[in-house]
Every structure is written in structure tokens, then in C-alpha cells.
């Protein structure tokens, strides 16, 4: 870790940087590669035409995933601030990350709306429902906290807190293990899987001769590809901005975007082979088609796949490896999700919180643990499904649409490109043609289509064949309204604080604020020459000119 403490210009509290580029890249890979890569992508590939699904998948990576990842990473690196202060660039949207970083990210990797009901329960399904979850009959029957789930939640929270308590100095080293170990396990499972009898049947259904190119004419296939890219890269949750804000100013964020995004996509494909080789063996053992042993989401990760592992020699070994991998992948994402909150709070109140990182980490983790307790009751799986259906999907889509509109149209795509070129060097106009087309047209259009389609085709959520009560659905809508209502409230607040006529105020809050700039003075001199000499108001959260830590 390095600490920013230069004596140039007006003062700021010191801010960390990554010790080296490896810490950052591994942290980003650990954050982006989540549970959805392992349990959702393989099912979507099988469901949507096998190998044919890779065509829309990589198309959507090109027109939505890469542009959004590049945008968020560049934005955070330019100002070296977290996901709240970064919106000084467009003050009318500055309330954005207060919502985004705390209420949606904790359920984002779940995607739990699965069909897990079978006519006859398998042993693994019985264990999942009656032992692991102790699942009640519905949302209305909350029941007590399931103590072993509460202890698991406590363990994961303690591990995350211990890794983050010293900032990126500690978490940047932890990811050397947590970001790489899952690949070792996937490789071991793949080698074991392909040597099993019947493995070829599973791989054939996954990406082999069963590929169905006619699926490409189905619009649902393209929607599935876009949403999988969107969520697997963890776009819109604030983590990309928070982690990139600790980069050196001249770090090549474009190269990082390519490395992390391509690694994420390759991981999904790689994990699919490990999953489906063993599922093919399971189908062979049970004398069933692969279609009857494959499940989605929780059903694949906690019912079908563990059931298949029990059929292998030395089954406890494979089960321990698999579930330890699931734990590590989840922790990697949790690290970044909590770091979003810590970074945002420290950047917003540096005088108070910068020197109290351990206390802030403990308080944040404790609060998040208490928030998670309803999800480890006997009705917890229903609460997770409800929150995911109403908050984690629509809200993130809507907020990222606002994000790209705010950067491309309010802040200005040409100004944003100038900011990026300050960091990575000048590029030819041809280099930016594709990125401008995506930021201005392709990506916002696709996001809008997905959002409208999701609302148009909305059906009340269920868990298997269990429907939610009317009061539960009403509560879901209330959660949605509660999250989104802060956007107009924040906009009105900024308008009332501005001066002049209504038009002047609106223009003012849609333009960069006076304290929007790179963190260090030497980099500010490179920033927008037309702004030089313009008086900038002091940020009330910044240190004064006599601070021990100067820019």
C-alpha cells in the first residue's frame, strides 16, 4: 500500500493506493467472478441452445459489458473517490450510490427464483429444504432464526471484516488466495469429471452437437445473454468505482477492463465444463436424460450438483472442495461489496472516518449482519427471493441506465474521453468511435429495452410452486418505491441549494460541481484547461490548507 501525501495546493486527507497492479486486478477478478458464473451461466447456455448461446453472450459482452465496465472503472480512477463523491461530476445524480451501494448489492448474486420442486424429493433436495434451510411453508411463517445459518453468516461477516479492517493493504493480499483458489478447484473437478462414464453426454448438452442455432431467433435468448453479462461483471453496484479509485492516476484502465472482462467470461465457460461433465455422469447413473437432472441457480449449486458428487469415489473430498470454492467465491464478492460502503463513507467524511477505519469496519459489518438475520430464518429463502425480484433486478437496471445517461449526455462523452486520455494517453479518433457509439446509443438502448421488457413481462415471484401472499407482494413494491424515491428527493435537494432561476439551477446541478477534479494537484493541472483559473469552492469534508496531509 502507498499513501498519498504530497504537499501541493489545497489540503486533503491522505488516501491509499494499491501496492501494485496485481492486487487491483486480482481484486477486480474476485469481485466480478461470482456465484452466477458457476451456477447460472452453465444452465443458461444449456437452456438457450448450447454453444449457439455464446454468439449473443459475446455480442452483449462487446456492446454492454465492456463499455459499462470501462466507464465505471475510468470514472472511479479519474477522481480517486468512491461511488458517492464520484457523482460530483453530475450533482443531480449524487444520491445515486447511497441507494445502489447498500440496498441492492447484498442480494445481487443470488438469482434464486428457481424451480426446485420435484415430484419425488431426492436426498440432496430433502437435505437442502429440511436440514440446511429448515424451510417453512411460506413467507407468512417466518419461524425462528436457523442457528447454523446464523453462525455461517457470522463466520462470513467476520472473515470479511478481518480482511478489510486495515483497508486495501490487507484485502489486497487476501485476494492472492481467494481469487485464484477457485480456479484450482474448478480444474480439479473438471479433470475428475471428464474421466467419468457419461461425462460426454453432459458436455454435449452443454456446448456440443446439441447446439441449436434456431434459438438465435428467440428474443429471450438475447435478453438472457445481456442480463448474464450485466450481472456477472457486477456492474452498477459501486464496487468497480470503489476498487478503481485506489489506482494510480496513470494506470491503464483500458487494459484492465479487457483483462478482467475476458477472464470473467472465460471463467463462466470453464466452470460450465466442470459442472456438466459431472451432471452427465449423474444422468448416466440414473439412466435419465441430462435435461431431467439439470437445475438452475440454487437448484444446481445446492441440490443437483452435490447429489452428483455423492456418486463419485471419495465423495467427501469432492464435496468439501466444491463447497469451499463456493464460500471463497462468495467472500470475494462480499469483500468488494463492503468496501463500497467503507470507501463511500470515508470519502464523504474523511476528517472523522479516515483515522477510524477499524471501528468503521466493525460497525458496518455488525450492521450488515443484523440486516441479514431475516434471511436466515426459516422463511429466509422467501425473503431473498422477494428482495431479488423487486429490488436487485429493476433497481440496478434503472440506476445503471441513469449512470450512462448522466456520464454520456449530462457530463458529456467528449469531456469523459478527455479525462480518460489524461490517464492512459492520447488515442486516435478511430479508437473512440466504438466506445462513443456504445456509450451514446447501443448500451443505453439495450438497457432500456431490457428494463421495459422486464417490467412488461413481470410475473409475481414464486419459490418453486409456493406463491407469495398479497401483503408480501405489496411489501416488495414498497421496497422498490423506498429505494427509488431518493432519486427525486436528492434532485430536488440539489435544485434548492443552487442559485438563480429554475433553468439556471437545473443547468448548474447537471454540470460538474466546483470540487470535481482529480485528487492530486499535479493531475488537476492537466485537467480541462478551460477550467483553469476558475475559483473552486472548498469541499466541507476536505482538510484545510494547514493539514498534515497535503495534495
DAJO-V418291 format. One record per helix or strand. SS is the DSSP state (2 for helix, 1 for strand). FROM is the first residue (numbers start at 1). LEN is the number of residues. If there is no record, write none. Layout:
# DAJO-V418291
ss: {SS SS}
from: {FROM FROM}
len: {LEN LEN}
This chain:
# DAJO-V418291
ss: {1 1 1 2 2 2 2 2 2 2 1 2 2 2 2 2 2 2 2 2 2 2 1 2 2 2 1 1 2 2 2 2 1}
from: {2 11 15 21 35 41 50 85 96 123 145 147 168 199 213 219 239 253 290 298 315 350 377 380 394 429 462 466 470 502 521 529 550}
len: {3 1 3 12 5 7 30 9 12 10 1 18 27 9 5 14 6 34 3 12 34 27 1 13 31 28 2 2 28 8 4 3 1}
